[in-house]
Amino acid sequence: MIIRTNGAAPIPLFITALTVLLAFAALGVIVAGVASIYGARAVADVTASVRMRAVQQTRSNLRLLEAELQTYRLLPVMLGEYPAVRAALASGQVDPALNEKLAMLAERTGAPVIYALDTQGMTIAASNAARPDSFLGHDYRFREYFTKAMASGATEFFALGSVSGRPGLYLSRRIDRDGRPLGVVVVKVEFGKIARAWIQDLMATFVTDADGIILISSDPALQFRTTRPLAPARRAALIATRQFGYSSLAPAPLLLDDDRARLADGTPAVTVSLPVPIAGWRLVHMEPLDAALRTAAARTRWATAIAALATVAAMLAAWWLYERRKRNAGARAELEAEVARRTAELRATADRLQIEVEQREASDQRFRQAREELAHANRVGSIGTITASVAHEINQPVAAICTFADNAAAFLARNEPARAATNLQSIVDLTSRIGTITAGLRRYARRGAGSIGPVALDEAIDGVRLLIGDRFRAKGVTLDLPTGPEARLTVIAGRVRLEQVLVNLLQNALDAVADRRDARVSVTVGRKGRDVVLTVADNGPGIDAAIADHLFTPFATSKKDGLGLGLGIARDIMTEFGGTLDLVPAPEGAIFRMILVKA
């Protein structure tokens, strides 16, 4: 059988069938290739997008958790210096007034309970003394947070409360007097508020300890489940101590393998894990991939359909060359429709990308807010040290005001109004100075990052002199601050946070030289090209080589009671200014160098 075309030579039927089969085979190969290549790329793209979002969310969650921990970590340090706590521990007697103060402090800070144990582990003061579940008179010598604090000075221990039955982190610190322990102060931290915030994210977020046991979780059913196998001996030891109550420490129905991660319901997920500033703890965030994979599948189907249509169009174009009179109008219409569909798809893709960019910007904003909260907490933590210096600065004009007021009254009684007016004007000037002092202290303690722009160095140095100058004078330490033309340079920074960096460095230098007879701390200003260089130098013992390499990492400190946060925050602030903060090798003492951009 043959096929005859209009005016053309006859075509055998088997040749026509073979041509059609070859065309369909080529179409199948092209479509399969496009589906395979584009599908793999689409899955990789959406997985990378979800992972980026998960990393941002994990970092944001970690900043919130770190801020919560930092808030409570200051409490045991502060209570260790509280005279009433020391007196109660020394006497071993219950002080009702101290219980009330601890209750007020717990209410204001949000701590579930604050209590003090004597050297035998007996509770002698507690914030819940007035409640039915009072800790007063309870013996906690068997709790690890007591034994470890007595042995090493301080510890952080997570466990179920023996009275409340609620899990929490116990921050304990030993109180000493004259080299002899008086007892232990304990602050319990519960993470219910953070866990509820994680629940609202509709993702799986949890914290594990060194054994892989889930301590805090957005899914309550996962708490005290394990993310990796526990050795039988270790499991038996944990169950025996009742650290996690009567939990059997069963495996969690999760798979954390990066290539095959799955949630409890079997949904594929992306897993991101970051270390928490507690030994062995990690914050894990699992973001489901099902929606993203459906999107990738839909995009693959569209791409496959487009590839198929494009291939068919090419075939039709070839056929149109063969039968140009029949295919001309149809091919043009089909090509135009295909362009319209492709344009609509590109617009939809652009809209989705815009949404993803906005979500990432929102995550970055939350991270910046959490970092500023930590910097503000550092400033507030130094207010107690600064207040004594500022109080002395205020006491002098207050005493002068009293004298001038008495003189003015005497002059008025003697009918000498001109001399009385002079004294009253002096009172006005001194009052203005007190206002300047208190305004500087309020500015330093104010919440918020403030703007970054031109800042006069002499104004920032005057603010630092006002905040801590009297503390240097009280300790008899010489403080040399720049006063020449260099001090009047202008740099790119934020005044409050630049003062915070200088105050942190100067307080560290003062602590380092406090015991020296010829103690001296100096601040110098110089130029390096277009940059301004500030150095803070002291003649103390210098930085211990054991911590010099990681001095700017969180919780690295050479101070007995230090938290090791100040220098890390200071370097972050300088980085945000576009500058640097480094420790410079020195033959004597310690030298810190700040480099700022000149305005």
C-alpha positions as CSV (number, residue, x, y, z in Angstrom):
1,M,0.0,0.0,0.0
2,I,1.2,3.5,-0.8
3,I,0.2,7.0,0.1
4,R,-0.1,9.7,-2.5
5,T,0.2,13.4,-1.7
6,N,-1.1,16.3,-3.8
7,G,1.1,16.4,-6.8
8,A,4.0,14.6,-5.0
9,A,5.5,11.2,-5.6
10,P,3.9,8.3,-3.8
11,I,5.3,7.4,-0.3
12,P,5.3,3.7,0.9
13,L,3.2,3.1,4.0
14,F,5.9,1.4,6.0
15,I,8.2,4.5,5.5
16,T,5.5,6.8,6.9
17,A,4.9,4.5,9.9
18,L,8.7,4.2,10.5
19,T,8.9,8.1,10.5
20,V,6.1,8.4,13.0
21,L,7.7,5.8,15.3
22,L,11.1,7.5,15.1
23,A,9.4,10.9,15.9
24,F,7.6,9.5,18.9
25,A,10.8,7.7,20.1
26,A,12.8,11.0,19.8
27,L,10.0,12.8,21.7
28,G,10.1,10.2,24.5
29,V,13.9,10.5,24.8
30,I,13.8,14.3,25.0
31,V,11.0,14.4,27.5
32,A,12.6,11.8,29.7
33,G,15.9,13.6,29.6
34,V,14.3,17.0,30.5
35,A,12.3,15.4,33.3
36,S,15.4,13.7,34.7
37,I,17.7,16.7,34.5
38,Y,15.2,19.4,35.4
39,G,13.6,17.3,38.1
40,A,17.0,16.8,39.8
41,R,17.8,20.5,39.6
42,A,14.3,21.5,40.9
43,V,14.7,19.2,43.9
44,A,18.2,20.5,44.6
45,D,17.0,24.1,44.3
46,V,14.0,23.8,46.6
47,T,16.0,21.7,49.1
48,A,18.7,24.4,49.1
49,S,16.0,27.1,49.6
50,V,14.4,25.2,52.5
51,R,17.9,24.5,54.0
52,M,18.7,28.3,53.8
53,R,15.4,29.1,55.5
54,A,16.0,26.4,58.1
55,V,19.5,27.7,58.9
56,Q,18.2,31.3,59.3
57,Q,15.4,30.0,61.6
58,T,17.8,27.9,63.6
59,R,20.1,30.8,64.1
60,S,17.2,33.0,65.2
61,N,16.0,30.3,67.6
62,L,19.5,29.9,69.0
63,R,19.8,33.7,69.6
64,L,16.6,33.7,71.6
65,L,17.7,30.7,73.6
66,E,21.1,32.3,74.3
67,A,19.4,35.6,75.3
68,E,17.2,33.6,77.7
69,L,20.2,31.8,79.2
70,Q,22.2,35.0,79.5
71,T,19.4,36.7,81.4
72,Y,19.4,34.0,84.1
73,R,23.1,33.3,84.2
74,L,23.7,36.7,85.8
75,L,21.3,35.9,88.8
76,P,23.6,33.5,90.7
77,V,26.5,35.8,90.3
78,M,24.5,38.8,91.6
79,L,23.0,36.7,94.5
80,G,26.5,35.6,95.5
81,E,27.4,39.2,96.3
82,Y,24.1,39.8,98.1
83,P,24.9,40.4,101.9
84,A,21.5,38.9,103.1
85,V,22.2,35.6,101.2
86,R,25.7,35.4,102.7
87,A,24.4,36.2,106.2
88,A,21.7,33.5,106.0
89,L,24.2,30.9,104.7
90,A,26.7,31.8,107.4
91,S,24.1,31.6,110.2
92,G,22.1,28.7,108.9
93,Q,19.0,30.5,110.1
94,V,15.8,31.1,108.0
95,D,15.3,34.8,107.2
96,P,11.7,35.6,106.3
97,A,12.7,38.9,104.8
98,L,15.2,37.2,102.5
99,N,12.5,34.8,101.3
100,E,10.3,37.7,100.4
101,K,13.1,39.4,98.5
102,L,13.9,36.2,96.6
103,A,10.2,35.8,95.8
104,M,10.1,39.4,94.4
105,L,13.3,38.8,92.4
106,A,11.9,35.6,91.0
107,E,8.6,37.3,90.0
108,R,10.5,40.2,88.3
109,T,12.9,38.0,86.4
110,G,10.5,35.2,85.5
111,A,12.6,32.5,87.3
112,P,10.4,29.7,88.5
113,V,12.3,29.4,91.8
114,I,15.5,30.8,93.5
115,Y,16.8,29.1,96.6
116,A,19.9,28.8,98.8
117,L,21.4,25.6,100.2
118,D,23.8,25.3,103.2
119,T,26.9,23.2,103.0
120,Q,24.9,20.1,103.9
121,G,22.4,20.6,101.0
122,M,19.6,21.9,103.3
123,T,17.4,24.7,101.9
124,I,17.5,27.8,104.2
125,A,16.0,30.4,101.9
126,A,13.6,30.0,98.9
127,S,11.5,32.3,96.7
128,N,8.5,29.8,97.1
129,A,8.7,29.7,100.9
130,A,5.1,31.0,101.1
131,R,3.7,28.4,98.7
132,P,2.5,24.9,99.5
133,D,5.4,23.5,97.4
134,S,8.0,25.4,99.4
135,F,11.6,24.1,99.3
136,L,12.4,25.3,102.8
137,G,13.8,22.5,104.9
138,H,14.3,20.1,101.9
139,D,17.5,18.2,101.7
140,Y,19.1,18.4,98.2
141,R,22.5,17.0,99.0
142,F,21.8,14.2,96.5
143,R,21.2,16.5,93.5
144,E,24.1,16.9,91.1
145,Y,23.7,20.6,90.8
146,F,24.6,20.8,94.5
147,T,27.5,18.3,94.6
148,K,29.1,19.7,91.4
149,A,28.8,23.3,92.5
150,M,30.3,22.5,95.9
151,A,33.2,20.7,94.1
152,S,33.9,23.0,91.2
153,G,32.3,26.4,92.2
154,A,29.5,26.5,89.6
155,T,27.5,24.1,87.3
156,E,24.5,24.0,85.0
157,F,22.4,20.8,85.3
158,F,19.2,19.8,83.5
159,A,16.7,17.6,85.4
160,L,13.1,17.1,86.5
161,G,12.2,19.0,89.7
162,S,11.9,16.6,92.6
163,V,9.0,18.7,94.1
164,S,7.4,20.4,91.1
165,G,7.9,17.5,88.6
166,R,8.7,20.1,85.9
167,P,11.9,19.9,83.9
168,G,14.4,22.8,83.9
169,L,18.0,23.9,83.9
170,Y,19.5,24.4,87.4
171,L,22.1,27.2,87.5
172,S,24.1,26.8,90.7
173,R,27.0,28.7,92.2
174,R,29.0,28.1,95.3
175,I,29.3,31.0,97.8
176,D,32.6,31.4,99.6
177,R,33.9,33.5,102.4
178,D,37.6,33.7,103.4
179,G,38.3,30.6,101.3
180,R,35.6,28.6,103.1
181,P,32.3,27.5,101.3
182,L,29.1,28.9,102.9
183,G,26.7,27.1,100.6
184,V,25.1,27.1,97.1
185,V,22.7,29.5,95.4
186,V,20.4,27.8,92.8
187,V,18.3,29.4,90.1
188,K,16.0,27.2,88.1
189,V,15.3,28.1,84.4
190,E,12.3,26.5,82.6
191,F,11.9,26.8,78.9
192,G,8.2,26.5,78.4
193,K,7.9,29.9,76.8
194,I,10.5,29.2,74.2
195,A,9.0,25.7,73.5
196,R,5.6,27.4,73.0
197,A,7.2,29.8,70.6
198,W,8.7,26.9,68.6
199,I,5.3,25.2,68.5
200,Q,3.9,28.3,66.6
201,D,6.6,27.8,63.9
202,L,4.9,24.5,63.0
203,M,8.4,22.9,62.6
204,A,10.3,20.3,64.7
205,T,12.7,22.2,66.9
206,F,14.4,20.6,69.9
207,V,17.5,20.7,72.1
208,T,19.6,17.6,72.9
209,D,22.2,17.0,75.5
210,A,25.6,15.2,75.2
211,D,23.8,11.8,75.3
212,G,21.4,12.8,72.4
213,I,18.4,13.0,74.8
214,I,15.8,15.6,73.8
215,L,15.5,18.1,76.7
216,I,13.3,20.9,75.1
217,S,11.0,20.3,72.2
218,S,8.3,22.0,70.2
219,D,6.6,18.5,70.3
220,P,6.0,17.5,73.9
221,A,5.8,13.9,72.9
222,L,9.5,13.9,71.9
223,Q,10.7,15.2,75.3
224,F,13.1,12.8,77.0
225,R,13.3,10.6,73.9
226,T,16.7,9.7,72.4
227,T,18.0,10.7,69.0
228,R,20.7,8.0,69.0
229,P,21.2,4.7,70.7
230,L,22.2,4.8,74.4
231,A,24.6,2.3,75.8
232,P,22.7,-0.1,78.2
233,A,25.0,0.9,81.2
234,R,24.4,4.6,80.5
235,R,20.7,4.2,80.1
236,A,20.5,2.3,83.4
237,A,22.5,4.9,85.2
238,L,20.3,7.8,84.0
239,I,17.1,5.9,84.9
240,A,18.6,5.1,88.4
241,T,19.3,8.8,89.1
242,R,15.8,9.8,88.1
243,Q,17.3,12.8,86.3
244,F,14.5,12.5,83.8
245,G,11.9,11.1,86.2
246,Y,10.4,7.8,85.2
247,S,11.0,8.2,81.5
248,S,12.2,5.1,79.7
249,L,14.4,7.2,77.4
250,A,12.8,5.4,74.4
251,P,14.2,6.3,70.9
252,A,12.5,9.2,69.2
253,P,10.6,8.4,65.9
254,L,12.9,10.7,64.0
255,L,15.6,10.1,61.4
256,L,18.3,12.8,61.5
257,D,20.5,11.6,58.6
258,D,21.1,14.6,56.3
259,D,20.3,12.6,53.2
260,R,17.3,10.7,54.6
261,A,16.0,13.0,57.4
262,R,12.4,12.4,58.3
263,L,10.0,13.8,60.9
264,A,8.0,11.7,63.4
265,D,5.1,11.3,60.8
266,G,7.6,10.1,58.1
267,T,7.7,13.5,56.3
268,P,11.0,14.1,54.6
269,A,12.8,17.0,56.1
270,V,16.0,19.2,56.2
271,T,17.9,19.1,59.5
272,V,20.1,21.9,60.8
273,S,22.0,21.6,64.1
274,L,24.0,24.3,66.0
275,P,25.8,24.1,69.3
276,V,24.2,25.7,72.4
277,P,26.5,27.5,74.9
278,I,26.1,24.6,77.4
279,A,28.5,21.7,77.3
280,G,27.2,19.0,74.9
281,W,23.9,20.7,74.1
282,R,22.8,21.2,70.5
283,L,19.8,23.0,69.0
284,V,18.2,20.9,66.1
285,H,15.7,22.4,63.7
286,M,13.9,20.1,61.2
287,E,11.9,21.7,58.4
288,P,9.6,19.5,56.3
289,L,10.4,19.1,52.6
290,D,7.0,17.7,51.5
291,A,5.6,21.1,50.3
292,A,8.9,22.0,48.6
293,L,9.1,18.6,46.9
294,R,5.5,19.0,45.7
295,T,6.5,22.3,44.2
296,A,9.6,20.8,42.6
297,A,7.4,18.0,41.2
298,A,4.9,20.5,39.8
299,R,7.8,22.6,38.3
300,T,9.2,19.4,36.8
301,R,5.8,18.5,35.3
302,W,5.6,21.9,33.8
303,A,9.1,21.8,32.5
304,T,8.4,18.3,31.0
305,A,5.2,19.5,29.5
306,I,7.0,22.5,28.0
307,A,9.8,20.3,26.7
308,A,7.3,18.0,25.2
309,L,5.4,20.8,23.6
310,A,8.6,22.4,22.4
311,T,9.7,19.0,20.8
312,V,6.3,18.6,19.3
313,A,6.5,22.1,18.0
314,A,9.8,21.4,16.4
315,M,8.4,18.2,14.8
316,L,5.4,20.1,13.6
317,A,7.7,22.8,12.2
318,A,9.6,20.1,10.3
319,W,6.4,18.6,9.1
320,W,5.3,22.1,8.2
321,L,8.3,22.3,5.9
322,Y,7.1,19.2,4.3
323,E,3.5,20.4,4.1
324,R,3.9,24.1,4.3
325,R,0.5,25.0,3.0
326,K,-1.4,23.0,5.7
327,R,0.8,23.8,8.8
328,N,1.6,27.5,8.5
329,A,-1.3,29.1,10.5
330,G,-1.6,26.3,13.1
331,A,2.2,26.3,14.0
332,R,2.2,30.1,14.5
333,A,-0.9,30.0,16.8
334,E,0.6,27.1,18.9
335,L,3.9,28.9,19.2
336,E,2.2,32.1,20.5
337,A,0.2,30.1,23.0
338,E,3.4,28.4,24.2
339,V,5.1,31.8,24.7
340,A,2.1,33.1,26.7
341,R,2.2,30.0,29.0
342,R,5.9,30.3,29.5
343,T,5.6,34.0,30.4
344,A,2.9,33.3,33.0
345,E,5.1,30.6,34.5
346,L,8.1,33.0,34.7
347,R,5.9,35.7,36.4
348,A,4.7,33.2,39.0
349,T,8.3,32.1,39.6
350,A,9.4,35.7,40.1
351,D,6.6,36.2,42.6
352,R,7.7,33.2,44.6
353,L,11.3,34.4,44.6
354,Q,10.2,37.8,45.9
355,I,8.3,36.1,48.8
356,E,11.4,34.1,49.7
357,V,13.5,37.2,49.7
358,E,11.1,39.0,52.0
359,Q,11.1,36.0,54.3
360,R,14.9,35.9,54.5
361,E,15.0,39.6,55.2
362,A,12.5,39.1,58.1
363,S,14.7,36.3,59.5
364,D,17.8,38.6,59.2
365,Q,15.9,41.3,61.1
366,R,15.0,38.9,63.9
367,F,18.7,37.9,64.2
368,R,19.8,41.5,64.4
369,Q,17.2,42.2,67.1
370,A,18.4,39.2,69.1
371,R,22.1,40.4,68.8
372,E,21.2,43.9,70.0
373,E,19.3,42.4,72.9
374,L,22.5,40.6,73.9
375,A,24.5,43.8,73.6
376,H,21.9,45.7,75.6
377,A,22.1,43.0,78.3
378,N,25.8,43.5,78.5
379,R,25.4,47.2,79.0
380,V,22.8,46.7,81.7
381,G,25.1,44.2,83.3
382,S,27.8,46.8,83.7
383,I,25.4,49.5,85.1
384,G,26.0,48.2,88.6
385,T,29.7,48.9,88.4
386,I,29.2,52.2,86.6
387,T,26.5,53.5,89.0
388,A,29.0,54.0,92.0
389,S,31.2,56.2,89.8
390,V,28.3,58.2,88.5
391,A,26.9,58.6,92.0
392,H,30.2,60.2,93.1
393,E,30.1,62.6,90.2
394,I,26.6,63.6,91.3
395,N,27.4,63.9,95.0
396,Q,29.9,66.7,94.5
397,P,27.6,69.2,92.7
398,V,24.8,68.2,95.1
399,A,27.0,69.1,98.1
400,A,27.9,72.4,96.4
401,I,24.2,73.2,95.7
402,C,23.4,72.8,99.4
403,T,26.2,75.2,100.3
404,F,25.2,77.8,97.6
405,A,21.5,77.5,98.7
406,D,22.5,78.2,102.4
407,N,24.6,81.2,101.3
408,A,21.8,82.6,99.1
409,A,19.4,82.4,102.0
410,A,21.9,84.3,104.2
411,F,22.5,87.0,101.6
412,L,18.7,87.5,101.2
413,A,18.4,87.8,104.9
414,R,21.1,90.5,104.9
415,N,19.3,92.2,102.0
416,E,22.1,91.5,99.5
417,P,20.1,90.3,96.5
418,A,23.1,90.6,94.0
419,R,25.3,88.2,95.9
420,A,22.3,85.9,96.4
421,A,21.6,85.9,92.6
422,T,25.2,84.9,92.0
423,N,24.8,81.9,94.3
424,L,21.5,81.0,92.7
425,Q,23.1,81.1,89.2
426,S,25.8,78.7,90.5
427,I,23.0,76.4,91.6
428,V,21.5,76.5,88.1
429,D,24.9,75.7,86.5
430,L,25.4,72.7,88.9
431,T,21.9,71.5,88.3
432,S,22.6,71.5,84.6
433,R,25.7,69.5,85.2
434,I,23.8,66.9,87.1
435,G,21.3,66.7,84.2
436,T,24.2,66.1,81.8
437,I,25.5,63.3,84.0
438,T,22.2,61.5,84.4
439,A,21.4,62.0,80.7
440,G,24.7,60.2,79.8
441,L,23.8,57.3,82.1
442,R,20.3,57.0,80.6
443,R,21.7,57.1,77.1
444,Y,24.1,54.3,78.0
445,A,21.4,52.1,79.5
446,R,18.8,52.8,76.7
447,R,17.6,49.8,74.7
448,G,18.2,49.8,70.9
449,A,21.1,49.8,68.5
450,G,20.8,53.4,67.4
451,S,22.0,54.7,64.1
452,I,25.5,54.4,62.6
453,G,27.0,57.6,61.4
454,P,29.6,60.2,62.1
455,V,30.6,60.3,65.9
456,A,33.0,62.8,67.4
457,L,35.6,60.8,69.4
458,D,36.0,63.5,72.1
459,E,32.2,63.3,72.9
460,A,32.5,59.5,73.2
461,I,35.6,59.8,75.4
462,D,33.9,62.4,77.6
463,G,31.0,60.0,78.1
464,V,33.4,57.2,79.0
465,R,35.3,59.4,81.5
466,L,31.9,60.3,83.1
467,L,30.8,56.7,83.4
468,I,33.9,55.1,84.9
469,G,36.4,57.9,85.7
470,D,35.6,57.9,89.4
471,R,36.1,54.1,89.6
472,F,39.7,54.5,88.4
473,R,40.2,57.4,90.9
474,A,38.7,55.2,93.8
475,K,41.2,52.4,93.0
476,G,44.1,54.8,92.6
477,V,44.7,53.8,89.0
478,T,46.0,56.4,86.6
479,L,43.8,56.7,83.5
480,D,45.3,58.6,80.5
481,L,42.7,59.7,77.9
482,P,43.5,61.5,74.7
483,T,42.9,65.3,74.7
484,G,44.9,66.6,71.7
485,P,43.8,67.1,68.1
486,E,43.5,63.3,67.5
487,A,40.7,63.2,70.1
488,R,38.6,65.5,68.0
489,L,38.6,63.2,65.0
490,T,35.2,61.9,63.7
491,V,34.6,58.2,62.9
492,I,31.8,56.1,61.6
493,A,30.1,54.4,64.6
494,G,27.2,54.6,67.0
495,R,28.0,56.7,70.1
496,V,26.4,54.5,72.8
497,R,27.8,51.3,71.4
498,L,31.3,52.8,70.9
499,E,31.2,53.9,74.5
500,Q,30.1,50.3,75.4
501,V,33.2,48.9,73.7
502,L,35.5,51.4,75.4
503,V,33.9,50.9,78.8
504,N,34.3,47.1,78.5
505,L,38.0,47.4,77.5
506,L,38.8,49.9,80.3
507,Q,37.0,47.9,83.0
508,N,38.9,44.8,81.9
509,A,42.2,46.8,82.1
510,L,41.2,48.2,85.5
511,D,40.6,44.7,86.9
512,A,44.0,43.6,85.5
513,V,46.0,46.3,87.1
514,A,44.0,46.8,90.4
515,D,46.6,45.2,92.6
516,R,49.7,47.0,91.1
517,R,51.3,49.9,92.9
518,D,52.2,51.8,89.7
519,A,48.9,50.8,87.9
520,R,48.3,52.7,84.7
521,V,45.8,52.4,81.8
522,S,46.1,54.6,78.7
523,V,44.0,55.2,75.6
524,T,45.7,56.6,72.5
525,V,44.4,57.7,69.1
526,G,46.3,57.6,65.9
527,R,45.9,57.4,62.1
528,K,46.5,54.5,59.7
529,G,45.8,55.7,56.2
530,R,42.1,56.6,56.0
531,D,41.4,54.8,59.3
532,V,41.5,55.9,62.9
533,V,43.3,53.6,65.4
534,L,42.5,53.6,69.1
535,T,44.6,51.5,71.5
536,V,43.8,50.6,75.1
537,A,46.9,49.5,77.0
538,D,47.6,48.6,80.6
539,N,50.7,47.5,82.6
540,G,49.1,44.5,84.2
541,P,50.1,40.8,83.9
542,G,48.9,40.4,80.3
543,I,46.6,37.8,78.8
544,D,47.1,34.2,79.6
545,A,48.4,32.4,76.5
546,A,46.0,29.5,77.2
547,I,43.0,31.7,76.2
548,A,44.6,34.3,74.0
549,D,43.7,32.4,70.8
550,H,40.0,32.2,71.6
551,L,39.7,35.3,73.7
552,F,36.8,36.7,71.6
553,T,34.7,33.5,71.6
554,P,31.7,33.4,73.9
555,F,32.5,32.3,77.5
556,A,36.3,32.5,77.2
557,T,37.5,34.5,80.2
558,S,40.4,34.6,82.6
559,K,38.4,36.2,85.4
560,K,37.2,34.0,88.2
561,D,33.6,35.3,88.1
562,G,33.6,36.4,84.5
563,L,31.1,35.2,81.9
564,G,33.3,35.8,78.9
565,L,30.7,37.6,76.8
566,G,32.0,41.2,76.8
567,L,34.8,40.9,74.3
568,G,32.8,38.8,71.9
569,I,30.0,41.5,71.9
570,A,32.6,44.3,71.6
571,R,34.1,42.6,68.4
572,D,30.6,42.1,66.9
573,I,29.8,45.9,67.5
574,M,33.1,46.9,65.8
575,T,32.4,44.6,62.9
576,E,29.0,46.2,62.5
577,F,30.8,49.6,62.4
578,G,33.0,48.4,59.6
579,G,36.0,48.2,61.8
580,T,38.0,45.6,63.8
581,L,39.0,44.8,67.4
582,D,42.1,42.7,68.1
583,L,44.6,41.8,70.8
584,V,48.0,43.1,69.9
585,P,51.1,41.2,71.2
586,A,52.9,43.3,73.9
587,P,56.1,42.8,76.0
588,E,54.2,44.0,79.1
589,G,50.5,44.1,80.0
590,A,47.8,43.9,77.4
591,I,47.1,46.1,74.3
592,F,43.7,46.0,72.5
593,R,43.6,47.8,69.1
594,M,40.4,49.3,67.7
595,I,40.3,50.3,64.0
596,L,37.5,52.6,62.9
597,V,36.6,54.2,59.5
598,K,37.2,58.0,59.5
599,A,34.1,60.0,58.7
